[in-house]
Amino acid sequence: MSPPDGPAGRPGISRRQSRTCAGTRHNSHVPTRNSL
């Protein structure tokens, strides 16, 4: 579970982070205004 979790988790997190970054930037107006 350690070896598959490492390489498989790394690309999975990278793709998830990429979407989160893009989503946060794209929805930065809505969440940012609501958050602030």
Secondary structure in CASP SS format (residue, H / E / C, confidence):
PFRMAT SS
TARGET T0000
AUTHOR 0000-0000-0000
METHOD secondary structure of the structure
MODEL  1
M C 1.00
S H 1.00
P H 1.00
P H 1.00
D H 1.00
G H 1.00
P H 1.00
A H 1.00
G H 1.00
R H 1.00
P H 1.00
G H 1.00
I H 1.00
S H 1.00
R H 1.00
R H 1.00
Q H 1.00
S H 1.00
R H 1.00
T H 1.00
C H 1.00
A H 1.00
G H 1.00
T H 1.00
R H 1.00
H H 1.00
N C 1.00
S C 1.00
H H 1.00
V H 1.00
P H 1.00
T H 1.00
R H 1.00
N H 1.00
S H 1.00
L C 1.00
END
